[in-house]
Amino acid sequence: MSLRKAFKKFYNEYTEWFREKSPTDLAISGLKLAEEAGEVAEAVIAFAGASKNKIRKLLRKGQTPRDAVKEELGDVIVVCLNIATLCNIEHDDLFESAAIKAKRRTEEIRQGVR
Protein backbone atom coordinates (compact mmCIF):
# COMPACT_ATOMS: atom_id res chain seq x y z
CA MET A 1 0.00 0.00 0.00
CA SER A 2 1.35 3.43 -0.90
CA LEU A 3 1.98 5.94 1.84
CA ARG A 4 -0.72 8.21 0.45
CA LYS A 5 -3.27 5.36 0.51
CA ALA A 6 -2.18 4.39 4.02
CA PHE A 7 -2.57 7.97 5.24
CA LYS A 8 -5.99 8.33 3.57
CA LYS A 9 -7.06 5.04 5.17
CA PHE A 10 -5.83 6.30 8.53
CA TYR A 11 -7.59 9.62 8.01
CA ASN A 12 -10.86 8.01 6.92
CA GLU A 13 -10.90 5.45 9.73
CA TYR A 14 -9.95 7.89 12.45
CA THR A 15 -11.59 11.12 11.30
CA GLU A 16 -12.85 11.99 14.77
CA TRP A 17 -9.47 11.29 16.33
CA PHE A 18 -7.79 13.37 13.64
CA ARG A 19 -10.15 16.30 14.20
CA GLU A 20 -9.73 16.20 17.97
CA LYS A 21 -6.01 15.46 18.19
CA SER A 22 -4.53 16.87 15.00
CA PRO A 23 -3.62 20.50 15.59
CA THR A 24 -4.57 22.94 12.88
CA ASP A 25 -1.96 25.42 14.06
CA LEU A 26 1.30 24.90 12.24
CA ALA A 27 3.45 26.01 15.20
CA ILE A 28 1.73 23.50 17.47
CA SER A 29 2.33 20.80 14.86
CA GLY A 30 6.02 21.71 14.86
CA LEU A 31 6.16 21.31 18.63
CA LYS A 32 4.32 17.99 18.37
CA LEU A 33 6.92 16.80 15.88
CA ALA A 34 9.72 17.66 18.32
CA GLU A 35 7.91 15.78 21.08
CA GLU A 36 7.41 12.70 18.91
CA ALA A 37 11.03 12.78 17.72
CA GLY A 38 12.11 12.72 21.36
CA GLU A 39 9.92 9.70 21.96
CA VAL A 40 11.50 7.96 18.95
CA ALA A 41 14.93 8.68 20.43
CA GLU A 42 13.92 7.19 23.78
CA ALA A 43 12.52 4.08 22.08
CA VAL A 44 15.69 3.66 20.01
CA ILE A 45 17.82 3.99 23.14
CA ALA A 46 15.78 1.21 24.73
CA PHE A 47 15.95 -0.89 21.55
CA ALA A 48 19.74 -0.53 21.52
CA GLY A 49 19.83 -1.69 25.13
CA ALA A 50 21.51 1.51 26.26
CA SER A 51 19.04 2.17 29.07
CA LYS A 52 17.73 -0.60 31.29
CA ASN A 53 15.36 1.91 32.93
CA LYS A 54 13.70 2.71 29.60
CA ILE A 55 13.41 -1.00 28.80
CA ARG A 56 11.76 -1.68 32.18
CA LYS A 57 9.40 1.27 31.63
CA LEU A 58 8.33 -0.11 28.24
CA LEU A 59 7.89 -3.62 29.58
CA ARG A 60 5.66 -2.28 32.39
CA LYS A 61 3.51 -0.73 29.66
CA GLY A 62 3.38 -4.09 27.88
CA GLN A 63 5.63 -2.99 25.00
CA THR A 64 8.87 -4.34 23.68
CA PRO A 65 11.49 -1.79 22.63
CA ARG A 66 10.87 -2.80 18.99
CA ASP A 67 7.13 -2.19 19.37
CA ALA A 68 7.86 1.22 20.89
CA VAL A 69 10.13 2.21 17.99
CA LYS A 70 7.47 1.12 15.51
CA GLU A 71 4.71 3.02 17.32
CA GLU A 72 6.72 6.20 17.77
CA LEU A 73 7.98 6.22 14.17
CA GLY A 74 4.34 5.89 13.09
CA ASP A 75 3.45 8.90 15.23
CA VAL A 76 6.24 10.93 13.60
CA ILE A 77 5.01 9.98 10.14
CA VAL A 78 1.44 11.02 10.98
CA VAL A 79 2.61 14.38 12.38
CA CYS A 80 4.81 14.96 9.31
CA LEU A 81 1.90 14.20 7.00
CA ASN A 82 -0.29 16.54 9.02
CA ILE A 83 2.29 19.33 8.66
CA ALA A 84 2.53 18.66 4.92
CA THR A 85 -1.26 18.85 4.68
CA LEU A 86 -1.32 22.15 6.59
CA CYS A 87 1.36 23.52 4.21
CA ASN A 88 -0.50 22.24 1.11
CA ILE A 89 2.38 19.91 0.21
CA GLU A 90 1.51 16.72 -1.62
CA HIS A 91 2.64 13.72 0.38
CA ASP A 92 4.30 12.16 -2.67
CA ASP A 93 6.37 15.33 -3.09
CA LEU A 94 7.94 14.77 0.33
CA PHE A 95 9.49 11.51 -0.75
CA GLU A 96 10.44 12.72 -4.20
CA SER A 97 12.40 15.67 -2.79
CA ALA A 98 14.00 13.43 -0.15
CA ALA A 99 15.06 10.95 -2.83
CA ILE A 100 16.57 13.73 -4.96
CA LYS A 101 18.45 15.10 -1.94
CA ALA A 102 19.75 11.64 -0.98
CA LYS A 103 20.91 10.99 -4.54
CA ARG A 104 22.71 14.36 -4.67
CA ARG A 105 24.45 13.70 -1.34
CA THR A 106 25.49 10.21 -2.44
CA GLU A 107 26.98 11.62 -5.63
CA GLU A 108 28.83 14.31 -3.63
CA ILE A 109 30.30 11.67 -1.31
CA ARG A 110 31.43 9.56 -4.29
CA GLN A 111 33.09 12.62 -5.84
CA GLY A 112 34.78 13.52 -2.54
CA VAL A 113 32.94 16.84 -2.25
CA ARG A 114 31.66 16.09 1.23
C-alpha positions in Angstrom: 0.0 0.0 0.0 1.4 3.4 -0.9 2.0 5.9 1.8 -0.7 8.2 0.4 -3.3 5.4 0.5 -2.2 4.4 4.0 -2.6 8.0 5.2 -6.0 8.3 3.6 -7.1 5.0 5.2 -5.8 6.3 8.5 -7.6 9.6 8.0 -10.9 8.0 6.9 -10.9 5.5 9.7 -9.9 7.9 12.5 -11.6 11.1 11.3 -12.8 12.0 14.8 -9.5 11.3 16.3 -7.8 13.4 13.6 -10.1 16.3 14.2 -9.7 16.2 18.0 -6.0 15.5 18.2 -4.5 16.9 15.0 -3.6 20.5 15.6 -4.6 22.9 12.9 -2.0 25.4 14.1 1.3 24.9 12.2 3.4 26.0 15.2 1.7 23.5 17.5 2.3 20.8 14.9 6.0 21.7 14.9 6.2 21.3 18.6 4.3 18.0 18.4 6.9 16.8 15.9 9.7 17.7 18.3 7.9 15.8 21.1 7.4 12.7 18.9 11.0 12.8 17.7 12.1 12.7 21.4 9.9 9.7 22.0 11.5 8.0 18.9 14.9 8.7 20.4 13.9 7.2 23.8 12.5 4.1 22.1 15.7 3.7 20.0 17.8 4.0 23.1 15.8 1.2 24.7 16.0 -0.9 21.6 19.7 -0.5 21.5 19.8 -1.7 25.1 21.5 1.5 26.3 19.0 2.2 29.1 17.7 -0.6 31.3 15.4 1.9 32.9 13.7 2.7 29.6 13.4 -1.0 28.8 11.8 -1.7 32.2 9.4 1.3 31.6 8.3 -0.1 28.2 7.9 -3.6 29.6 5.7 -2.3 32.4 3.5 -0.7 29.7 3.4 -4.1 27.9 5.6 -3.0 25.0 8.9 -4.3 23.7 11.5 -1.8 22.6 10.9 -2.8 19.0 7.1 -2.2 19.4 7.9 1.2 20.9 10.1 2.2 18.0 7.5 1.1 15.5 4.7 3.0 17.3 6.7 6.2 17.8 8.0 6.2 14.2 4.3 5.9 13.1 3.5 8.9 15.2 6.2 10.9 13.6 5.0 10.0 10.1 1.4 11.0 11.0 2.6 14.4 12.4 4.8 15.0 9.3 1.9 14.2 7.0 -0.3 16.5 9.0 2.3 19.3 8.7 2.5 18.7 4.9 -1.3 18.8 4.7 -1.3 22.1 6.6 1.4 23.5 4.2 -0.5 22.2 1.1 2.4 19.9 0.2 1.5 16.7 -1.6 2.6 13.7 0.4 4.3 12.2 -2.7 6.4 15.3 -3.1 7.9 14.8 0.3 9.5 11.5 -0.8 10.4 12.7 -4.2 12.4 15.7 -2.8 14.0 13.4 -0.1 15.1 10.9 -2.8 16.6 13.7 -5.0 18.4 15.1 -1.9 19.8 11.6 -1.0 20.9 11.0 -4.5 22.7 14.4 -4.7 24.4 13.7 -1.3 25.5 10.2 -2.4 27.0 11.6 -5.6 28.8 14.3 -3.6 30.3 11.7 -1.3 31.4 9.6 -4.3 33.1 12.6 -5.8 34.8 13.5 -2.5 32.9 16.8 -2.2 31.7 16.1 1.2 
